[in-house]
Amino acid sequence: MICKPDKYSIIHSMKNKYTISFLCSIIGVSRSGYYKWISRQTSPDRDYGVKQKILEIYNKSNKVYGYRRIKATLLKKYNLNINHKKVIRLMRSLKIKSVIRKKRFRYILPKDIIADKIEPNILNRDFKSDHPNKKWVTDITYLYYGKSRQRVYLSAIKDLYNNEIVSYEMSSTLDMRFVLNTINKAIKPLSDKERAGLIIHSDQGVHYTCCDYKNLLKKNNILQSMSRRGNCYDNASIENFFGHLKSEAIYLNSYNSKDELEIAVHNYIYWYNNVRIQSKLKYRTPIEYKCAA
């Protein structure tokens, strides 16, 4: 079945041989509909300027912003308060859309191995914080590089006050050192008073039940909180960051070496902290949100 725009195109291509009325009656469309179509083809695109701004925002976001963040950036950067339905329509006309994140699955350690090392779930899914450096969440994920898909492990800490990644380390092996380095780097700028009472939440992974990790936290008067066994929602905030990292950077490219992958992670985390706006932060970046406090 031929759609109406195609029918109008056929009429337009034959208008020098036959009358418009005759062609419309044969093809089965109205003359008024044809002339409206002609008007749309010849009139300038009133949304051209907005479309160019949408494309600019989309490309600068590494093609990951959806209509909400694009709408917010149009208002923030250009003072253009455009209805979200129009933003969606213009994005569709430009054939652009945000990246959809994939779900993350993980292995759960046997309960009997770590039962005596489990800490209570102090955080208890309260992912809001009124001040910086009061509630941190941490975890480890793995990334791949090269044709043989070699692994690199990423340990990261996120501040729940402004969703900033305050520290991260990468390693080719799952040794304890790179997890401890992540903690040490994060607490280095903090005074003893700021460290005392800070909550750091993790899952029940082997690194977080290790004596070295526990002793480091106790030495600095940091409270340790743990998710319930097999419950990823208890640490959803850091899982959310890893999901964004992978879908907005890692999965969009291939990396031939460990150095290339590490540079990509470094660049993404800088962009995440300093450029990427977040709806939960009133469409500000983590650094902007902290500075505005």
C-alpha positions in Angstrom: 0.0 0.0 0.0 1.4 3.4 -1.0 1.5 6.0 1.8 0.1 9.5 1.2 3.5 11.3 0.9 4.5 8.9 -1.9 1.2 9.5 -3.6 1.7 13.2 -3.5 5.2 12.7 -4.9 3.8 10.8 -7.9 1.3 13.5 -8.5 4.0 16.2 -8.3 6.2 14.2 -10.8 3.3 14.0 -13.4 1.7 17.4 -12.9 3.2 18.8 -16.2 1.4 16.0 -18.2 -2.0 16.0 -16.5 -4.1 18.3 -14.4 -3.9 18.1 -10.6 -7.6 17.4 -10.3 -7.3 14.4 -12.7 -4.2 12.9 -10.9 -5.8 13.4 -7.4 -9.0 11.6 -8.5 -7.1 8.7 -10.1 -4.7 8.2 -7.2 -7.4 8.8 -4.5 -6.3 11.9 -2.6 -7.8 15.3 -2.2 -6.5 18.4 -4.0 -6.4 20.3 -0.7 -4.2 17.5 0.8 -1.9 17.7 -2.1 -1.5 21.5 -1.9 -0.9 21.3 1.9 1.9 18.8 1.2 3.4 21.1 -1.5 3.3 24.0 1.1 5.2 21.9 3.6 7.8 20.9 1.1 8.5 24.5 0.0 8.2 26.3 3.3 11.4 26.8 5.4 12.0 24.5 8.3 11.0 26.6 11.3 12.6 24.2 13.7 16.0 24.1 11.9 17.8 26.1 14.6 16.4 24.0 17.4 17.3 20.8 15.5 20.9 22.0 15.2 21.1 22.7 18.9 19.6 19.3 19.7 22.2 17.6 17.4 25.0 19.6 19.1 23.8 18.6 22.6 23.3 15.0 21.5 26.8 14.7 19.9 28.5 16.4 22.8 26.9 13.9 25.2 28.5 11.1 23.2 25.1 10.3 21.8 23.7 9.1 25.2 21.3 12.0 26.2 17.6 11.2 25.9 14.8 13.8 25.5 14.8 14.8 29.2 18.4 15.8 29.4 18.3 17.4 26.0 15.2 19.4 27.1 17.0 20.5 30.3 20.2 21.5 28.4 18.2 23.5 25.9 16.8 25.5 28.8 20.1 25.7 30.7 22.4 26.6 27.8 20.1 28.4 25.4 17.2 29.5 27.6 14.8 27.6 25.3 11.9 26.2 27.2 10.6 23.6 24.8 7.8 21.1 25.5 9.1 17.6 25.9 6.7 16.3 23.3 8.3 18.6 20.7 11.8 17.5 21.7 10.8 13.9 21.2 9.2 14.7 17.8 12.4 16.6 16.6 14.6 13.8 17.9 12.6 11.3 15.9 12.8 13.5 12.8 16.6 13.6 13.3 16.6 9.8 13.9 18.5 10.0 17.1 17.8 8.3 20.5 19.6 7.7 23.7 21.5 4.5 24.5 19.6 1.9 26.5 21.5 0.3 29.3 21.9 -3.4 29.7 21.2 -5.3 32.9 24.2 -6.4 34.9 24.4 -9.9 36.4 26.9 -11.1 39.0 28.0 -14.2 40.8 27.0 -14.6 44.5 29.5 -16.1 46.9 28.3 -19.1 49.0 26.8 -17.9 52.3 28.7 -20.2 54.6 32.1 -18.9 53.5 31.4 -15.3 54.6 28.7 -15.6 57.2 30.8 -14.6 60.1 32.2 -11.5 58.3 29.0 -9.9 57.2 28.2 -6.4 58.5 24.7 -5.0 59.0 23.0 -3.1 56.2 23.3 0.4 57.8 22.5 2.2 54.5 19.3 0.2 54.1 18.6 1.7 50.6 18.6 5.2 51.9 20.5 6.6 48.9 20.0 10.3 49.9 22.6 12.3 51.7 22.4 15.9 53.0 26.2 16.5 53.0 29.2 15.4 51.1 31.3 12.5 52.4 28.6 11.1 54.6 27.5 8.1 52.6 29.7 6.3 50.0 28.9 3.2 47.9 31.5 1.0 46.3 31.8 -2.0 44.1 34.0 -3.8 41.5 33.1 -4.4 37.9 35.1 -5.8 35.0 35.7 -4.5 31.4 37.2 -6.1 28.3 39.9 -5.2 25.8 41.6 -6.8 22.8 40.5 -9.6 20.5 41.0 -12.2 23.2 38.8 -10.2 25.6 41.2 -9.7 28.4 39.8 -8.4 31.6 40.5 -5.2 33.5 38.8 -4.7 36.9 37.5 -1.3 38.0 37.0 -0.4 41.7 35.0 2.8 42.3 33.5 4.8 45.1 30.5 7.1 44.6 29.4 9.8 47.0 25.6 9.7 47.5 25.4 13.4 48.1 26.0 14.4 44.5 26.7 11.1 42.8 30.3 12.0 42.2 32.9 9.3 41.6 35.3 10.3 44.3 37.9 7.6 43.7 38.6 4.7 41.3 41.4 2.2 40.5 41.9 -0.2 37.7 43.8 -3.5 37.8 44.5 -6.6 35.7 44.1 -8.8 38.7 41.6 -9.0 41.5 44.1 -8.4 44.2 43.3 -6.7 47.5 45.7 -3.9 46.9 43.7 -2.0 44.2 40.6 -2.0 46.4 42.6 -0.6 49.3 44.1 2.0 47.0 40.6 3.1 46.1 39.7 3.7 49.7 43.0 5.4 50.5 42.7 7.7 47.6 39.2 8.6 48.5 39.9 9.4 52.2 43.2 11.2 51.7 41.6 14.7 51.3 39.4 14.2 54.4 40.2 15.3 57.9 39.9 12.8 60.8 36.7 14.5 61.7 35.3 14.0 58.2 36.3 10.4 58.2 34.7 9.6 61.5 31.1 8.4 61.0 31.4 8.2 57.2 29.4 5.2 56.0 30.8 3.1 53.1 28.4 0.5 51.7 29.3 -2.5 49.5 28.0 -5.9 48.6 29.3 -9.1 50.4 32.1 -9.7 47.9 35.3 -11.3 49.1 37.3 -8.0 49.1 34.8 -6.3 51.4 34.9 -9.2 53.9 38.7 -9.3 54.0 40.4 -8.4 57.2 42.7 -5.8 55.5 39.7 -3.9 54.2 37.8 -4.1 57.5 40.9 -3.0 59.5 41.5 0.0 57.2 37.9 1.2 57.8 38.2 0.7 61.5 41.5 2.6 61.7 39.8 5.6 60.1 36.6 5.3 62.1 34.6 4.6 59.0 31.3 2.6 59.4 31.0 -0.4 57.1 27.6 -1.3 55.7 26.8 -4.3 53.5 24.0 -5.4 51.2 21.9 -8.4 52.0 23.0 -11.5 50.3 22.1 -11.7 46.6 20.2 -8.4 46.7 21.6 -6.1 44.1 19.0 -3.4 44.8 20.7 -2.7 48.2 23.7 -1.3 46.2 21.7 0.0 43.2 23.4 3.4 43.1 26.9 2.2 42.2 25.4 -0.5 40.0 23.6 2.3 38.2 27.0 4.1 37.6 28.6 1.0 36.1 25.6 0.6 33.8 26.0 4.1 32.5 29.8 3.7 32.1 29.3 0.5 30.0 26.4 1.6 27.9 27.6 5.2 27.3 31.2 4.5 26.7 32.6 1.0 26.8 30.0 -0.8 24.6 30.1 1.9 22.0 33.8 1.3 21.2 36.4 -1.4 21.0 39.8 -1.2 22.7 42.9 -2.9 21.5 45.0 -2.4 24.6 44.7 -1.9 28.4 46.0 1.6 28.0 43.2 2.5 25.5 40.6 1.1 27.9 42.0 2.9 30.9 42.1 6.2 29.0 38.4 5.7 28.0 37.4 5.0 31.6 39.4 8.1 32.9 37.8 10.3 30.2 34.3 9.0 31.0 34.6 9.5 34.7 35.8 13.1 34.2 32.8 13.7 31.8 30.4 12.0 34.3 31.5 14.2 37.2 32.0 17.5 35.3 29.8 17.5 32.2 27.0 15.0 32.3 23.8 16.5 33.9 21.6 14.4 36.1 17.8 14.8 36.7 18.2 13.8 40.4 20.6 16.8 40.7 18.1 19.2 39.2 19.8 18.8 35.8 23.2 19.8 37.1 26.5 17.9 37.0 27.9 16.3 40.3 30.5 19.0 40.6 28.1 21.8 39.9 25.7 20.5 42.5 28.4 20.3 45.1 29.7 23.8 44.3 26.2 25.2 44.5 25.6 23.9 48.1 
